[in-house]
């Protein structure tokens, strides 16, 4: 069975490649605007589901499985998506400074007419950040296209004191749980191959 990653995320592509999983890429979209009263976790699950459904409806599924994901940073159950600009990125980093927050990634798999959605939540604790540190990090540009305005796998790793649970989840795709999902639905017959 052919796996199609319904995402343009280079980080998700890198994680799947590192895991030795073969896949094609077909980007799909969904409205990532939070609904009124929608929790950060519910937002991630809805968007992942909508991305998967969009990819399924825009292609002939045949013998393909479609994997979509969405990652949302959650501080006080308020979702932090990708920053709109550098000022928004600085605002997000100030909100995360010196405290713990959650990173939720939902993965939706569409295969043989069925849709399964899983989610993984990881607790991340930031170090105290002063305004100068925030300004320097924001000016690096690294967090401009990332939920919560930081990348734990890059320079932003220096902002983080602790990660509890799946580190790959914080990057955008929970590795072990994604393997389990693909095995459970027969997309992979075994892992590692």
Secondary structure as GFF3:
##gff-version 3
##sequence-region A 1 193
A	DSSP	beta_strand	2	5	.	.	.	ID=ss1
A	DSSP	alpha_helix	10	18	.	.	.	ID=ss2
A	DSSP	beta_strand	24	25	.	.	.	ID=ss3
A	DSSP	alpha_helix	40	57	.	.	.	ID=ss4
A	DSSP	beta_strand	64	75	.	.	.	ID=ss5
A	DSSP	beta_strand	78	80	.	.	.	ID=ss6
A	DSSP	alpha_helix	86	96	.	.	.	ID=ss7
A	DSSP	beta_strand	100	111	.	.	.	ID=ss8
A	DSSP	beta_strand	114	126	.	.	.	ID=ss9
A	DSSP	alpha_helix	131	140	.	.	.	ID=ss10
A	DSSP	three_ten_helix	155	159	.	.	.	ID=ss11
A	DSSP	beta_strand	160	164	.	.	.	ID=ss12
A	DSSP	alpha_helix	167	171	.	.	.	ID=ss13
A	DSSP	alpha_helix	175	184	.	.	.	ID=ss14
###
